[in-house]
Amino acid sequence: MDSISVSVNILERNYKLTIAASDETPLRNAAAYIDAQARMFRKQFNHRDNQDLLAMVALMQGTELNKIKDSFQYKDNQLIDKLAEIDALLEDSLQRSQNSL
């Protein structure tokens, strides 16, 4: 794994990190997104404490992540149920074909 040093800026503060080279673009995109969201909260609520702004961004992102995880879990359960149905149908068909031999 090739490591690189990068610097990202969030709310006028630089963060220097060493990351895998393949993570550079996703990291920069995430930093830009966090910065934009925090600035939006700053403007929307006329709030100046960066720690509070970043906590609000983290809370918002955590909420969205949990929604996505719940959605995937629901879809996974649906898929498991459908696969069980298909398995039962195949098992039944196999049993009938073996009994007719």
C-alpha positions as CSV (number, residue, x, y, z in Angstrom):
1,M,0.0,0.0,0.0
2,D,1.4,3.4,-1.1
3,S,0.9,6.0,1.6
4,I,0.8,9.7,0.9
5,S,0.6,12.8,3.0
6,V,-2.4,15.1,2.4
7,S,-3.7,18.2,3.9
8,V,-7.4,19.1,4.0
9,N,-9.1,22.2,5.3
10,I,-12.3,22.2,7.3
11,L,-13.6,25.5,8.7
12,E,-10.3,27.3,8.2
13,R,-8.3,24.6,10.0
14,N,-5.8,22.3,8.2
15,Y,-5.7,18.6,9.0
16,K,-2.6,16.7,7.8
17,L,-3.1,13.0,7.3
18,T,-1.2,10.1,6.0
19,I,-3.5,7.9,3.9
20,A,-3.5,5.2,1.2
21,A,-3.0,6.9,-2.2
22,S,-6.3,5.3,-3.3
23,D,-8.2,7.1,-0.5
24,E,-7.1,10.6,-1.6
25,T,-10.1,11.5,-3.8
26,P,-12.7,10.1,-1.4
27,L,-11.0,11.9,1.5
28,R,-10.8,15.2,-0.2
29,N,-14.5,14.9,-1.3
30,A,-15.5,14.1,2.2
31,A,-13.6,17.0,3.7
32,A,-15.1,19.4,1.1
33,Y,-18.6,18.0,1.9
34,I,-18.1,18.4,5.7
35,D,-16.7,21.9,5.3
36,A,-19.7,22.9,3.1
37,Q,-22.2,21.4,5.5
38,A,-20.6,23.1,8.5
39,R,-20.6,26.4,6.7
40,M,-24.3,25.9,5.8
41,F,-25.1,25.3,9.5
42,R,-23.0,28.4,10.4
43,K,-25.0,30.5,8.1
44,Q,-28.4,28.9,8.8
45,F,-28.1,29.2,12.6
46,N,-25.7,32.1,12.8
47,H,-23.5,30.0,15.0
48,R,-19.8,30.5,15.4
49,D,-18.5,27.6,17.5
50,N,-16.8,25.2,15.1
51,Q,-17.0,22.3,17.5
52,D,-20.7,22.6,17.6
53,L,-21.0,23.0,13.8
54,L,-18.9,19.9,13.3
55,A,-20.9,18.0,15.9
56,M,-24.1,18.9,14.0
57,V,-22.5,17.7,10.7
58,A,-21.5,14.4,12.4
59,L,-25.0,13.9,13.8
60,M,-26.6,14.6,10.5
61,Q,-24.2,12.1,8.7
62,G,-24.7,9.5,11.5
63,T,-28.4,9.7,11.0
64,E,-28.1,9.3,7.2
65,L,-25.7,6.4,7.6
66,N,-28.2,4.6,10.0
67,K,-31.0,5.1,7.5
68,I,-28.9,3.6,4.8
69,K,-27.9,0.7,7.0
70,D,-31.5,0.0,7.9
71,S,-32.5,0.1,4.2
72,F,-29.8,-2.4,3.3
73,Q,-30.8,-4.6,6.2
74,Y,-34.4,-4.6,5.0
75,K,-33.3,-5.4,1.5
76,D,-30.9,-8.1,2.7
77,N,-33.8,-9.7,4.6
78,Q,-36.0,-9.6,1.6
79,L,-33.3,-11.2,-0.5
80,I,-32.8,-13.9,2.1
81,D,-36.5,-14.7,2.1
82,K,-36.7,-14.9,-1.7
83,L,-33.6,-17.1,-1.8
84,A,-35.2,-19.4,0.8
85,E,-38.3,-19.6,-1.4
86,I,-36.3,-20.4,-4.5
87,D,-34.3,-23.0,-2.5
88,A,-37.5,-24.6,-1.3
89,L,-38.9,-24.7,-4.8
90,L,-35.7,-26.2,-6.2
91,E,-35.6,-28.8,-3.4
92,D,-39.2,-29.8,-4.0
93,S,-38.6,-30.0,-7.8
94,L,-35.5,-32.1,-7.2
95,Q,-37.4,-34.4,-4.8
96,R,-40.2,-34.9,-7.4
97,S,-37.8,-35.6,-10.2
98,Q,-35.9,-38.2,-8.0
99,N,-39.1,-39.9,-7.0
100,S,-40.3,-40.2,-10.6
101,L,-37.1,-42.1,-11.6
